[in-house]
Amino acid sequence: MVEQEDVLGSEDARISDVSEIEPRRLRYSEEVLPLHWSDAVQPGKCVRPLKVYARIKPALVAAASTDGGAGAGAGPAAGEGPQQLLQATATEVSQVLRCGGNSMAYSFTRVFEGSDQQELYGTAVEPLLEELVGLRTGSSVFMAYGASGTGKSYTMQGTAAQPGMIPRTLSRLYQLLEERGKGHQVQLCFYEVYENRVYDLLQSARLGKRQAQHLPIQVLGAHACVPGLLRCHCTSADAGQRLFAAASRIRTQSATNTNSESSRSHAVFTVQLLEVEQGTVTGRSATLSLVDLAGAERAGRTKNVGSKLRESANINTSLSVLGRCLEALRHNQALAARGPGGGGAPRVIPVRESSLTQLFKGVLTGQGNLVLSVHLSQHGDEYDTNRHTLRFGALASRLQMAVAAPAAAPPPPPPPPAAASIPAPASQQQPSAGQGRAKRQRVQPGFEEQPPIAEVPEEGVEEEAEEELQPDSRRQQEVEAGAAEAVAAEEQAALGTGGGDVVDAALVASLRAQVQQLQQQLVVAEETARAAAVAEWEELVASGREELEEAQQRAEQLEEQLAAAGKELAAAQREAVALRKELAQERAASKAREEALEVQLAELRRAAATGSYGQGAAAAGQAAEPAATVHAEERHPDTGRQQAAAAAEPQAQAAAAAADAPAGASGRPAGERAPLAPLPPTSGNKQQSGGGASAARAGAAGGGSGGRPAGGRTRNAAAAAAAAVAAVADAAATSGGGALHSAGAAGATSATGTAGPSRQGAGRHAGSGKAEAAAAGRRSKRRRGTEDGGEADGEAAGKQLEEQPVAEAGPRAGGGGAHGHAEAGEEAGAVGAGGGMATADAGKTPVAGRTRRKRQAVRQR
Ligand SMILES: Nc1ncnc2c1ncn2[C@@H]1O[C@H](COP(=O)(O)OP(=O)(O)OP(=O)(O)O)[C@@H](O)[C@H]1O
């Protein structure tokens, strides 16, 4: 609620001291100067975008002001804090959408929050005032638009502590005029558009009560005039402030559910500046109109009934026409921008559909300077109205305005013949001489009656005026004349029905009064019903539009999500196809491996059965190669195969040669250590896989070259065969590291001398090498499930190794014998087998753990 007491002071609404406010008896040439005119006819127009400012009423004020309204419950629920429905940056307002999650952003020339008025005034209004004073723009209009209770009146009128745009304009106007130092006259007008009719607030302030008679609007081409409107010649800011304050009290206001002092009309305060040279008005003038629009209301929310509902319907209708005017203007401007052949026809801008738009025909057709401030609220109930206001602002900000400096007015026309005067309709006629006298008696001192506009000669204006104004007035006159005739006929009939009988005049009068009363009630009921229907319809349309827009946004979001999901699905399908392919390959490889292993196993069994251990070992070595290679390839397709093959090749050859050769054929004496196989690279599992295969073969080679009994059927060879079988199985079932581990262990069973070169710690590792060799033999035995000589030899080899390396490695390592037996055996085996890179930890890694589990699984199978 605007604190009017503060603004207006404690004075009565009637203006008591009007010494400085001189109502002007204007000359004709001045009278025809339009109040709101168009710059369309002016040369040298400049086109600029329409500026739209947004102002957000603070959340706490929003809650408090609605709580104070007549209808309780409009504010937030108990315990509920103020909600931040709108987020603002310097030039953008985002509204969090009700449908959840997202928000819509709208751009403005500038966004203001809080209660400070100077910032908005300095940014939005003062530039317009400067243009007025410099007579640079013929017509400027600053309009405050927004839902009821969002702070339009606060902005335009303000409080004592925070004066609004109008008081600030008045204060600054006279300063600027003084600075300019040229001759001028300032005329002020203040009127309201209530229920689509114009009422003069200055005249009402002068009379001390709301003027009953409304004024006509004359549209002359692109200009709008309000004949009969009081223009006060005002010479100081103080006088202007008093005038404004007194007239503001007269403005129609009442409490509603949304605002305890809601304006029920659009208020227009106009400053007109006339250029004066050598004491004469030149005819050049400019106007600045500051408009406080009534707030749009939702009937469902305000719960208005009766006259308030009618007021509300009128407000909404005029605002909706205003919106449609801007829409049509936008359409026409877009069409013009596309150029000839752009498609579509220009729309008629529906300015005639309401008084408000008629008054501002100039700016609503894009001629003149229109600036808007749109008002929003953080109150929880304002979602829909905020949405509507934001969309209105967004539409307006896409418009262009053609602005020009005012030109000299045309020379005054000669006085017209008496017959040319326009008869005013009965409802708008000026008071008769008698009435005028009676009225003049009530007029405040200092005011003079305006000459009735109908008496003002207006050549060249008549046709326009007839066209623009008269149809309605004439119809009204006709209706009134018809009604008078009907009453006369009725009276005549009443008098006649008695056939000369005496008529009870009192009865007739009372009946007539009843009829009139009923007619009035009927009219009121009709208007109320129409207003209610219109309000309901408009509300439905507005909410339907907004719901549609929200649904469209939601649909867009869902479409985006759908597209993203489609992409993900396609990627997943591609991946599934690739995986299926890989699986098929893996199955095929695994089958081939199994088959190869079966063959090798059969060969080994055959060899074991026939006693050709050397060959069996060689075969095992060969068997290990593809298995290990395949394994490495599966795990590391790029490098595993090559490395495994490279590592396996010489070892396999050596194994085959050794197995076939008789003891000592290697050229070394019995008991001499076989040379270590070259060490394969040691940088990861893939090398280890290759190393595992090598180890298996080296194990076989070691078995063959151990230099034991001639004929190649040594116990070591048998052990090597058994270990090779184990290695084959391991290579097939385990990872590269595991293959190394087991194959290395197999190597340890035969390469008795290999523990030696491991230098330090070899002695202590050798023992465990032996143990592992024995274990490999046992594993081999278990796997094959046979009791052939090879197994026995394997165990025997293990036992033999338990004795041998200590003797061989002990002297080098300086003893250490059984120390570190269990774990180091693996290392010794690995080193001895030529895997080379294995460390004592190799068998302890998580890979080895997995390997063991896998082995167990293989065994179970
Ligand atoms: N920016 C603001 N800072 C502080 N108070 C505000 C602000 N805006 C509005 N108010 C307060 O909110 C209440 C309603 O504001 P106001 O009467 O100006 O709304 P309105 O838009 O003119 O409503 P209506 O269209 O119904 O006339 C008033 O008490 C006013 O003082």
The ligand as an SDF file (V2000), in Angstrom:
LIG
                    3D

 31 33  0  0  0  0  0  0  0  0999 V2000
    9.8310   -2.1750   -4.3900 N   0  0  0  0  0  0  0  0  0  0  0  0
    9.0840   -2.0750   -3.2990 C   0  0  0  0  0  0  0  0  0  0  0  0
    9.6560   -1.8230   -2.1220 N   0  0  0  0  0  0  0  0  0  0  0  0
    8.9200   -1.7190   -1.0020 C   0  0  0  0  0  0  0  0  0  0  0  0
    7.5910   -1.8540   -0.9700 N   0  0  0  0  0  0  0  0  0  0  0  0
    6.9590   -2.0940   -2.1160 C   0  0  0  0  0  0  0  0  0  0  0  0
    7.6630   -2.2090   -3.3320 C   0  0  0  0  0  0  0  0  0  0  0  0
    6.7900   -2.4730   -4.3020 N   0  0  0  0  0  0  0  0  0  0  0  0
    5.5860   -2.4890   -3.7170 C   0  0  0  0  0  0  0  0  0  0  0  0
    5.6680   -2.2650   -2.4150 N   0  0  0  0  0  0  0  0  0  0  0  0
    4.5460   -2.2470   -1.4620 C   0  0  0  0  0  0  0  0  0  0  0  0
    3.6310   -3.2530   -1.8760 O   0  0  0  0  0  0  0  0  0  0  0  0
    2.3130   -2.8300   -1.7240 C   0  0  0  0  0  0  0  0  0  0  0  0
    1.5350   -2.9170   -3.0220 C   0  0  0  0  0  0  0  0  0  0  0  0
    2.1380   -2.0650   -3.9550 O   0  0  0  0  0  0  0  0  0  0  0  0
    1.3100   -1.1570   -4.9730 P   0  0  0  0  0  0  0  0  0  0  0  0
    0.0750   -0.6500   -4.3590 O   0  0  0  0  0  0  0  0  0  0  0  0
    2.2480   -0.1670   -5.5170 O   0  0  0  0  0  0  0  0  0  0  0  0
    0.9150   -2.2520   -6.0400 O   0  0  0  0  0  0  0  0  0  0  0  0
    0.2220   -2.0130   -7.4460 P   0  0  0  0  0  0  0  0  0  0  0  0
    0.9750   -2.7650   -8.4230 O   0  0  0  0  0  0  0  0  0  0  0  0
    0.0640   -0.5880   -7.7130 O   0  0  0  0  0  0  0  0  0  0  0  0
   -1.1660   -2.7200   -7.2310 O   0  0  0  0  0  0  0  0  0  0  0  0
   -2.5560   -2.3920   -7.9450 P   0  0  0  0  0  0  0  0  0  0  0  0
   -2.3940   -2.6910   -9.3730 O   0  0  0  0  0  0  0  0  0  0  0  0
   -3.5000   -3.3070   -7.2790 O   0  0  0  0  0  0  0  0  0  0  0  0
   -2.8090   -0.9860   -7.6900 O   0  0  0  0  0  0  0  0  0  0  0  0
    2.3860   -1.4030   -1.1980 C   0  0  0  0  0  0  0  0  0  0  0  0
    2.2350   -1.4650    0.1970 O   0  0  0  0  0  0  0  0  0  0  0  0
    3.7790   -0.9550   -1.5140 C   0  0  0  0  0  0  0  0  0  0  0  0
    4.2620   -0.0050   -0.5980 O   0  0  0  0  0  0  0  0  0  0  0  0
  1  2  1  0
  2  3  1  0
  2  7  2  0
  3  4  2  0
  4  5  1  0
  5  6  2  0
  6  7  1  0
  6 10  1  0
  7  8  1  0
  8  9  2  0
  9 10  1  0
 10 11  1  0
 11 12  1  0
 11 30  1  0
 12 13  1  0
 13 14  1  0
 13 28  1  0
 14 15  1  0
 15 16  1  0
 16 17  2  0
 16 18  1  0
 16 19  1  0
 19 20  1  0
 20 21  2  0
 20 22  1  0
 20 23  1  0
 23 24  1  0
 24 25  2  0
 24 26  1  0
 24 27  1  0
 28 29  1  0
 28 30  1  0
 30 31  1  0
M  END
$$$$
